[in-house]
Structures are given as C-alpha cells and as structure tokens.
C-alpha cells in the first residue's frame, strides 16, 4: 500500500476558495515548513474495493509530519489485517451489534449486559471510535460513577428534605456492580480483539476496587436493637411528613438501612417467622427454602414430578426467572443445580399437607383450574410469579415483628442452620448445589455466634490450667452478656424480646416475644 503526506490549511483567496496546499504561509521565507501554520495530512492507497475501484484513505489535523506518518503506518497495519479503515466504527453501535448477536446467553444475562450498556457504557464511551478507546477513557467512566455515588450519599444525609428527595430511587453503584460493568465491557472488547478491530482489550488494564460480595451478618440482639431504634425514628419522620395521613409501617421497615445487604436470622428468629407463616398457603415454600436452601426461582419452578415424598427427596429441574416484570421458565444455572436434595421428615410432612391443600383447591376451581403441575402456584393452579414469593415473605416477616432480610437470605439461613448443627461444609455444598466448596466457604464464612462461642470453648479446653483444675485455657467459662445470642447450652441467661411488647409463644421457638408495638 502506497501513501504520502502533505500539509495544508483552510485559508481562502479573495474569491472564497480554500488555498489548501498552495497557501504561501505554509512555508517560511527560507523554504522550510512553518510549524505555526496549517496541519499535516496523509493519503493512503488501499486495496481495490468489491467493485474493483481504487480506494483511498485520507486523515488530517496532525501537528507534525511525523505524527501523520505514524498514523498512516497504524492504518496500514489495520488494513493489512483485513479491517475496514474507510469507516469510523463507534463503540456504541458496536456494543449494540455485539449484544444482539449473543443469542446463546441466558435472557437474564443479556438483560444485565444491556443494562450495563444503557446506564454506563454507552453514555460514557459510546461516542469514542472503537479502535481509539483508551484506558483513561474507561477509568474516567468509573471516576464519574464514583462522583455520582458521592452525590447520592450526600443527598441522603442532607438535612434538607428537598435534597433528600433527590436521592429517592437512586442507588449507589458499589464495587461489585462496577466489577460486573467492567466484565461486560471486557467481554465485548474481547470479541473486538478476535475480530481484529482493536489490538488491546483496555478493560483488562483498568484498576478497580476489589469487588467483594457483601458479608453475611446475623441479626444479633445488638443489631436488632439498633435497627429498632433506627426504624422508630424513620417511622416517626414518615408520620410527621404524612400530616395526619395513614403511614404504612411496612414500607418504612423495608427501606431502613441494614448492617449488611445480606442478613441471616438466628434459629429463634427463623422459628418465629415459620410460626407466624404456618397458616399461609405458601408456607411450604418458605419452609423448604428455610431448611433445604432452594433458590426463589427453583421454588417457583418446582413441579410435583420433581418431588418424591416416599423417598424424601426433591430434584429441582427448572426455574422461573424474573426479567424486569416478565417471567420465563428455563433450565437451572448449572448441571449441579439439578442435584437431588434430601428432605427431613418434617419437611416431607409439610409438603404432603401442602399437596392435600392444593388438591382441595383444584376441586374448588373445577374446569377453571389452570395448573400444570407446579408445587407452589396461585389459587387457580397457574404458575406463580417469583415476585409474589418475595412480597408475601416480606409481609410475613414484618407481621412477625422481625427485622428485614431478603427471601434469598432464607437460603443463606438454611446453610447457617446446617453449619450450626455440625454439618460439614461438603454436605452443605451438596445441599446448596454449589459447583465448588470454595463458593460455599466464601459465602458462609460468617456463622451463628453460637458456633463461634462453641469453637472458642473447644479451643480453650485444649490447654490445661492448673489454677482452675479444668481444661479451660481461660481459667473458667467466660461470662455471657445478658440477652446475648451467643448462649451456650445450659447457660442461665435472662432473655429479652427482640422488640418490646410481645405475644404468647407458640410451639416452635424458645424466644417468640418479638412483636413490635411500632409495627
């Protein structure tokens, strides 16, 4: 490929015509180039087009001839690799075409990629030419995200109600989400590298904060009391703003910030929830999630052929996934997700009772029955929207006087209960159907305080102490704060209710007095 460079300017003659390369100011009086006037360009002859005609590439605006030569050399390399250098390919259109071609991805994954593109990648990077996208462009995008985060936090903490209102509905884009945004960009640019549209995947070269997932925390008494205080203040604020109108405490309860996005109930709290929910028509779903760790989509997609009550097993094969508000039923995430889960006899009894109740509903609906075999369905048998499980769970937890957790946290709670009962990590991994025990260990590194106390006692007993005549390295058992959740078996501790007030206990829990007068 032949090429040349030239210099020109945009000066015009008396007739208004551009002088171009003929402008006398392009050179000094001694004939050398004038660096203060005009710009350098290159003209590169390309391979003939599909019609057989000669093709040329012109680019300009360079400050020096060397810059023009370097740019021409770069275009020669691109053209030699088969790239179309005659058109400018912007990142935005390339991303859209890339996403449209990802037909093999799960719809939920495609939706998440599209969300990253719509909210972050295209607004910040879409106007750049694909092959001119640089590391500093990507870094600037994440800097802008952090600025927006700071604005949201400042608005939330403002004493001005109007300023606080500007933060309503706006979320902070945390480190985990930023890592996922970069992963989407990295995947997109990886395909661009394969197509020889770019030489370097700049997304791989951007440094971000570690995207550590939120640490699971237990609703200890101290955390519950702090939540109760915050909830009380928030409810009072909402009532003051309502000016006499009714305030739904449920909305306030759900919106109060939690110690961690991932919170886990203690065994008494789980029992209190199940006691309160026991008469609900979807109780069996919550029971199954709480004890055997099903995912929400798996519970909504579970069908009776997946359940063997005689053998005491459940083998999830499908899931109902929520995408926006639409729902699709699809295969599970991995082959391991379809593993068989053993059921305890209590859970088998709960499922038998649920099936009997569903059969009664089928008889009542008669020909209007829409059931296709889902274990957990609407009253007419129609498949259940996954969001219904979440909504009903949250309202039941609120009604039970409990602090809030996500429905998925019941799954975390199932693992925590198993670990607290002494079940080994490998068995818990099999129950949750994680592909790796590392995933299980990482997610559930935080266990119930009772487990931590017992582990500390076991370690201390390994060191004999002459002073006490016992095997405790501490010289005797440590005291337990009154009302603490870390009570060891046999400890004599006066328990206080999670929330003041209360109601008579039922059969399941040791600590049922957790109804709040604020609710």
Secondary structure, DSSP 8 states (H G I E B T S, - for coil): --EEEEEEEEEE-TTS-EEETT-GGGB-TTSSB-TTS-EEEEEEEE---TTS--EEEEEEEESSHHHHHHHHHHHHHHHHTT---SS--BHHHHHHHHHHT-TTS-HHHHHHHHHHIIIIIHHHHTTSBGGG--HHHHHHHHHHHHHHHHHHHHHHH-S-HHHHHTTTT-----HHHHHHHHHHHHHHHHHHHHTTS-S--GGGG-----------EE--HHHHHHHHHHHHHHHHHHHHHHTTS---HHHHHHHS--SSSSEE--HHHHHHHHHHHTTSTTHHHHHHHHHH---HHHHHH-BGGGEETTTTEE---EEEEEETTEEEEEE-SSGGGG--EE--HHHHHHHHHHHHHHHHHHHHHGGG---SSBSSB-TTS-B--HHHHHHHHHHHHHHTT-----HHHHHHHHHHHHHHTT--HHHHHHHHT-S-HHHHHHHT-S--HHHHHHHHHHHHHTS-BTTTTBS-TTSS-----TT-S---TT-------SSSS-----SS-S------TT-
